[in-house]
Amino acid sequence: MKAMQYTLDQLNTVSTDAFVAALSGIFEHSPWVAEIAAHERPFADIDELHRKMSKIVETAFFDWLARKTWGEPTDGDLLAFTLSQSRAA
């Protein structure tokens, strides 16, 4: 069976399910990457789509590593982080 081919304009407007189906194999058959990226639409160009999908994978790895190292964050940890980030801005 031949895979569907989409233009970027089509990817920017198809349903989330169609977007995920079209791009689920991009990162080692990890549909969760495409599912998260679907919520980042529209993309200006293919490079932006690739950068955002790459960032999703990178962020997920560091989130996993932090949880493995320090455990799940508490609400207090998240509040402290949010406050420190707002003060840094």
N, C-alpha and C positions, 0 to 999 in steps of 0.2 A: 504494500500500500504506500502510495506517495504522500509525503507529509505536506500539509498546507503551508503555503508561503504567504507571508503578510508584508505589506509595506509598513513603514514606521507610522504613517498616518492611520492605517488600519489598527495597528497594535495600540495606538493611543486611544482608540475609541471602542474596541471590541469589549465584550463582557470580561469580567475577571476570570471566569472559567476558561474562556477561549484564550486569553492572554497566558494563563498558566499552562494550558495544554500546548500552546505554541512554543513556550520557552522553558518548560520544565526540565528539559534535558541539557540545558546550557551548562550548569554547574554540577556535573557528576550525578545527574538524575535526581536533583533535589528540588522538587516542585515548591517547597516552602520559600525558596529564594525568589522565584517568579511571583508567588502570591504576595509577598511583601512589596516587591517592586511594582506590582500592579497599582498599588496605592500611591505611588510616587509620580504617576502620569499627570500630564503629558510630558514626553521627552522631546527635546529640541532636535536631537540627532542620535544616531546609533552609538556614538562615543559616550554621550550622556547616559544612555540606557546601560551600557556596559560598565561605566564608572559606578553607577548607583547599585547595580547588581553585585559588583565586586565589593563595594563598601558594605553591603548587607552581609556578605559572607565573612568579611574581615571583622565586622562588629560582632557577629554571632560567635566567632572564635574567641575574641577577647572577653565577651560576656561569659562564655563557657569556662574559660581559663580562670577568670576572677571568681566565679562561683565554686570551681573546683579548689581553688586556693584558699578563699576566705569564707566560703559558704554563702547562703542566700542573704541578700541585703535586708535589713530591717527597715521599717518606715523611718526610724531615726537616722539611719545611714543615708537614705534617699533625701531626706530633708536637709541634712548637713551638706551633702553633695550639691543639691540645688542652690542652697544659700551660698556656698563657696563659689559656684559658677556665676551666680548673679553678681557677687562682689568683684569677681575678676573681670567682668565685662565693663 
